[in-house]
């Protein structure tokens, strides 16, 4: 029986063959993002999310440049992620002989759904959660007479991390559909452990939000909804696959 480290090493070896493609996508995404997208994005975040009365400063001569480079690199990595996921899935399918391998059309649908949900999660964070959380934090500071003067690096990093966490969290339905369809996890197992998963979601929400109930609910409820949607869709697809398999026998 092989260990987890050996399996991980096998995946890395398989990805190494596609490393030039992945690095190329990251580099192109980084170049385009740094040249055309980063400045408008930073200005838009400042205008949309900086609380009234707060201000941004930089405390290092290269702080803004390094921030722009990090955002550009992050953009390149996000663009390359679908390619990495595809080759990881392809490697796992060959390595573990997945019982119900997905057709290319299904993979395309799954990818489109994943991208849509990721954008929806970022939109939820950007337009609903972050304005409430940042305004609340600024208000709490003002009540004790502290002026809100943020380092641009810390402020933008906080916004990006929260947006990414929500964007990734919204991928739950896609992940559940994939693991159930591939036979890696049974749908009954997901239903059986849903209470424990709910608790874990509230714990994560408490870790990544200010210590108040409202912020935790804003993060936890979408996760629970995404989990339930994933179970419903996975159950439907699982039953449909079962009926199709029975009809073909």
Buried (B, 14 or more C-beta within 10 A) or exposed (E): EEEEEEBEEBBEEBBEEBEEBBEEBBEEBBEBBBEEBBEEBBEEBBEEBBBEEBEBEEEEEEBBEEBBBBBBBBBBBBBBBBBBBBBEBBBBEEEEEBEBBBEEEBBEBBBEBBBEBBEBBBBBBBEEBBBEBBBBBBEEBBEEEEEBEBBBBEBBBBBBEBBBBBBBBBBBBBBBBBBBBBEEBEBEEBEEEBEEEBEEBBEBBBEBBBEEEEBBBBBBEBBBEBBBBBBEBBBEBBEEEEEEEEEEE
